[in-house]
Amino acid sequence: MTLRFIGTTSEYRNCPTLYEVVETGDIVVQGDVLTDPEHLAQLRVVGEHEGFVVVPRELLTRLAPKE
C-alpha cells in the first residue's frame, strides 16, 4: 500500500491528517481515537476489527474537492 499525504490542520504535522491510498483512492484518517464508552455505545453495527477516530470538520471542509 502506498500512501499519499493529502493534508492536515495540525501545525505540528501530527493528527488530524488525511492520506490517500494511491492504488485504490481510499482515504486513511489519522486522528484522536474515540474511546469514551458512552460515545461508543451510540455507534451501530461495529465489527471487531473496526476502530473510530475523530475528524474535525475544518479538516474535511478545507480539503474537500471544490466543484
Helices and strands as residue ranges (DSSP letters): E 3-8, E 17-21, E 27-30, E 32-33, H 37-40, E 53-54, H 57-63
